[in-house]
Amino acid sequence: RVLAPVALDALAAAVGGGVVAAFAEPGGAEIDAAHRLVVVGPEGGFDPGEIPGGAPRVSLGEGILRSETAATAAGALMARVRRCAT
């Protein structure tokens, strides 16, 4: 589902259903089945203060990816953990 633009701190509320937005950042946790929404930033990454305090961070691997590649990688990682969980 594609949503209209929203502020990062309002993202989870826009999606609803108790979904927590995890932000793709180097050094983040490994994506697991609990991650239902991964937010990828621009190629330079998020600016300090853009990620809401306490928001989970997830890793997409060792390298820095282009934004369009990061979104594809996040989707593939989420699909993999769901497939392995069943």
C-alpha positions, -999 to 999 in steps of 0.1 A, spaced: 0 0 0 13 35 -9 5 63 15 5 100 11 36 117 25 36 120 63 61 132 89 84 105 102 72 107 138 36 103 125 43 74 103 32 45 125 0 63 133 -7 67 96 -3 30 90 -23 20 121 -29 -14 136 -1 -9 162 26 -12 135 59 2 146 81 18 120 117 4 121 143 27 105 171 12 83 204 23 98 239 9 98 244 -10 131 207 -17 136 192 -50 147 187 -79 123 152 -78 106 129 -104 122 92 -114 118 81 -86 141 92 -59 117 62 -51 95 74 -17 82 109 -6 74 116 31 66 146 38 43 161 72 40 180 91 13 214 78 2 232 99 27 211 84 55 189 101 80 200 134 95 205 135 133 171 141 149 150 128 120 144 94 135 119 97 164 135 89 198 131 52 208 123 41 172 138 7 164 167 6 139 173 -24 116 203 -33 94 201 -41 57 236 -56 57 272 -44 58 271 -19 30 254 14 23 227 10 -3 210 34 -27 175 43 -15 157 23 -42 180 -7 -36 175 -4 2 137 -7 -2 141 -38 -23 165 -53 2 142 -46 31 113 -62 14 134 -93 5 147 -96 41 112 -93 56 98 -119 31 127 -143 40 120 -141 78 83 -146 73 89 -176 50 113 -191 75 89 -186 104 62 -207 89 
